[in-house]
Amino acid sequence: MVVLTASCDDFFVSESSTQSLTLSPSSVILKAAPDNITSGDSTTVTATATTVGGSNNDVSASATWSSSDNTIATVVGGTVTVVGTAGGSTATITATFDGKSNTCKVLTYTGPAPATITISIPGNVVPAALAIGQQFQLTAMANLSGGDTDITQYVTWTTNAAGTVATVSSTGLVTVLNTATPASNFTVTATANLANNTTVSGTTPTFIVL
């Protein structure tokens, strides 16, 4: 017979241990480089480590950073710089700290920066007549590189809905909750992060629950 022994220390997790790593922003839309000599937009991504004990610490300087494609965007200490010259290119920035990782998505464009975001609602959805339990997918569009571009996965989705009325997921999926009451109303906003800590956003018409 084999007897296994273990002390409490074998199961102890320090409150200072990293539980999760968050990158902010989690996506950015940046202007491409004008040529192969001059860089395009740059922006700063912050890595925050949350400990088992609940503390949040900026670990940007000590995290390990990498880019999925250094011909499109590079990263040093959390500073992301576009070096590619084409619009519509994508790269993923990854930060790793204490065994935890997270990512930030990069989309490039040429020409003017987007001035607004248009949110598209499915044709079978009537904003003034939503049903309890209804779900539908929103799409975020912006004029990038001279044409309308789907940026749904590069925006942050938020809603002013009360917690009992509706939710919107990180991908733009709206759910009218079963606890919503008739005449409840809300809007949904999509916000994109650009260079120099600037943002651009768009908001839906008011949704009303029947």
C-alpha positions in Angstrom: 0.0 0.0 0.0 1.3 3.5 -0.9 0.5 6.3 1.5 0.5 9.8 0.1 1.1 12.7 2.4 0.7 16.4 1.8 0.9 19.5 3.9 -1.4 22.6 3.8 1.4 24.4 2.0 1.0 22.2 -1.0 -2.4 23.6 -1.6 -1.8 27.2 -0.5 -2.2 29.9 -3.2 -0.7 33.3 -2.3 -3.1 36.3 -2.5 -0.4 38.0 -4.5 -0.5 35.4 -7.2 -1.8 36.6 -10.6 -5.4 35.4 -11.3 -6.0 37.1 -14.6 -4.5 39.6 -17.0 -6.5 42.4 -18.8 -5.4 44.6 -21.7 -6.9 48.0 -22.2 -7.9 48.7 -24.8 -8.7 45.2 -26.1 -8.8 46.5 -29.7 -7.5 49.5 -31.6 -8.0 51.0 -35.1 -4.9 52.7 -36.2 -3.7 54.6 -39.3 -1.3 52.7 -41.6 2.2 54.0 -42.3 2.4 56.5 -45.2 5.5 54.7 -46.6 8.2 52.2 -45.7 10.3 54.7 -43.9 7.7 56.6 -41.7 5.7 54.9 -39.0 1.9 55.1 -38.8 -0.1 55.6 -35.7 1.1 54.6 -32.2 -1.0 54.0 -29.1 -0.4 52.6 -25.6 -1.9 49.4 -24.4 -2.0 48.8 -20.6 -1.6 45.4 -19.0 -3.3 45.0 -15.6 -2.8 42.0 -13.5 -5.5 41.1 -11.0 -4.2 39.1 -8.0 -6.0 36.3 -6.2 -6.5 38.8 -3.4 -8.3 41.2 -5.7 -5.6 43.8 -6.2 -5.1 45.4 -9.6 -1.5 46.2 -10.7 -0.2 47.9 -13.9 2.4 45.4 -15.2 2.9 46.9 -18.6 6.6 47.5 -18.0 7.3 43.9 -16.8 5.0 42.0 -19.1 6.3 40.2 -22.2 4.9 41.7 -25.3 4.7 40.2 -28.9 2.9 40.9 -32.2 1.4 38.3 -34.4 2.9 40.2 -37.5 5.7 42.6 -37.0 5.4 43.7 -40.6 2.0 45.2 -39.7 2.4 46.4 -36.1 5.2 46.2 -33.5 5.0 46.5 -29.8 7.5 47.5 -27.2 6.5 47.8 -23.5 2.9 48.2 -24.5 3.5 50.9 -27.1 1.9 49.6 -30.4 3.2 51.2 -33.6 1.9 50.5 -37.1 4.6 49.9 -39.7 2.6 48.4 -42.5 1.4 50.6 -45.3 -1.9 48.9 -46.2 -5.3 49.5 -44.9 -7.4 46.6 -43.7 -4.5 44.7 -42.2 -4.8 43.0 -38.9 -2.5 42.0 -36.1 -2.8 40.6 -32.6 -0.8 42.0 -29.7 -0.2 39.6 -26.8 1.0 40.4 -23.3 2.1 37.7 -20.9 2.8 38.1 -17.2 3.1 35.5 -14.4 1.8 32.8 -16.6 -1.3 34.7 -17.7 -1.9 36.1 -21.2 -4.3 38.3 -23.0 -4.6 40.0 -26.4 -5.4 43.3 -28.2 -6.6 43.3 -31.8 -5.2 45.9 -34.3 -7.0 47.0 -37.5 -5.3 49.4 -39.9 -6.8 52.0 -42.2 -5.6 54.6 -44.8 -7.0 58.1 -45.4 -9.0 60.1 -42.9 -9.8 58.7 -39.4 -13.4 57.5 -39.0 -15.7 60.3 -37.9 -18.5 58.2 -36.6 -19.8 54.6 -36.3 -23.0 53.5 -37.8 -24.8 50.6 -36.1 -26.8 48.3 -38.4 -30.0 46.6 -37.0 -31.3 43.5 -38.6 -34.2 44.2 -41.0 -36.6 42.0 -39.1 -36.1 43.9 -35.8 -38.5 46.8 -35.1 -36.7 49.0 -32.5 -40.0 50.4 -31.1 -41.5 46.9 -30.7 -39.1 44.5 -29.1 -40.4 41.3 -27.5 -39.4 40.0 -24.1 -36.7 37.3 -24.6 -35.8 38.6 -28.1 -32.2 38.4 -29.3 -30.6 40.1 -32.3 -27.1 40.8 -33.6 -25.9 44.4 -34.2 -23.2 45.3 -36.7 -20.8 48.3 -36.3 -19.7 50.0 -39.6 -17.2 52.8 -40.2 -15.8 54.5 -43.3 -12.2 53.2 -43.4 -9.7 53.4 -46.3 -12.4 54.9 -48.5 -15.1 52.3 -48.0 -17.6 51.0 -45.4 -15.9 48.5 -43.2 -17.4 46.1 -40.7 -15.6 46.8 -37.4 -18.0 44.9 -35.1 -15.1 42.9 -33.5 -13.0 46.1 -33.0 -15.5 48.0 -30.9 -16.6 48.0 -27.2 -20.4 47.4 -26.9 -22.3 49.1 -24.0 -25.9 49.8 -23.1 -27.7 52.2 -20.9 -30.3 49.5 -20.2 -31.2 48.7 -16.6 -29.9 45.3 -15.5 -33.4 43.9 -15.6 -34.2 45.1 -19.1 -31.5 44.1 -21.6 -27.8 43.2 -22.1 -25.4 43.4 -25.0 -22.5 41.0 -25.3 -18.9 41.8 -26.2 -19.7 40.8 -29.8 -22.9 43.0 -30.2 -25.5 40.4 -29.4 -28.6 42.1 -27.7 -30.8 40.1 -25.4 -34.1 41.5 -24.0 -34.4 39.9 -20.6 -37.4 38.0 -19.3 -37.5 40.5 -16.4 -38.1 43.4 -18.8 -41.4 45.3 -18.3 -43.5 46.8 -21.1 -42.4 50.3 -22.2 -38.9 49.7 -20.9 -36.4 51.4 -23.3 -32.7 51.5 -23.9 -30.0 52.3 -26.4 -26.7 50.5 -27.4 -23.4 52.2 -28.1 -20.4 51.0 -30.0 -17.1 52.7 -29.3 -13.8 52.2 -31.1 -10.3 53.2 -29.8 -8.1 55.2 -32.1 -4.6 56.7 -31.7 -3.7 59.2 -28.9 -6.4 57.9 -26.5 -9.2 59.2 -28.8 -12.4 57.3 -29.5 -15.2 57.4 -32.0 -18.7 56.0 -31.3 -22.2 55.5 -32.5 -25.5 54.9 -30.8 -28.6 53.0 -31.9 -32.1 54.5 -32.0 -34.1 53.9 -28.8 -35.3 50.4 -28.4 -38.7 49.9 -26.7 -40.0 46.7 -25.2 -43.7 45.9 -25.9 
